[in-house]
Amino acid sequence: MNWAAIVLVGGFGLMWLGVVIYVADTSAPWMRLAQAAFGLLLAGWAVQRATVMMR
């Protein structure tokens, strides 16, 4: 892994979460929760990988 991939995945995860929270207000609540969980999963993966890369 390199830093560019980590930053891209983390940025995409946060952007995905922002879209789900602010734009997708007509979606079903369960779908918004699933999409928010996916965004948090991506952001969490990026944080985890960044901590591994710093060691």
N, C-alpha and C positions, 0 to 999 in steps of 0.2 A: 504494500500500500504506500501511496505517497500523500503528501499534504493536500495536493490539488483535489484528489478524489474525496478526501475527508471533508474538505471545505465545501465542495460541490454537493455532496450528499446531505451534509448538515444544513446548508443554505436552502436546498430544495425541500427538506423536511420542514423547516420553519416557514418557508413560503407556502407550502401545502397547507400547513396548519392555519396560517393567516387567511388563506382563501376559504377554507372550510368554515372558519369562525365568522368571517365578515361578509362573504359573498354568497355562499351556498345556503341561504336562509330558507329557501323553498324546499329543500330536501327533507326527507323523513328524519326524525330525530335519531333513530337507531343508525341510519346511514351516516349522519354527521358524526356520531360517536365513533363509528368504525373508521371513518376517514381521519378523524383527529387522532385516534390511536395509531394509525399508520404513520402520520406525520411525527408523532412523538417517538415512535419506534425508529424512524430514520434519524431524527435528531439525537436520540439516545445512543444509537450505533456510532454516530460521528463523535460524540463525546467520549465514548468508551475507546474508540480507536485512537483518538487524540491522546488520551492518557497513556495508552500502550506505546504510542510513538515517542512520547516524552521520556519514557524510562530508559 
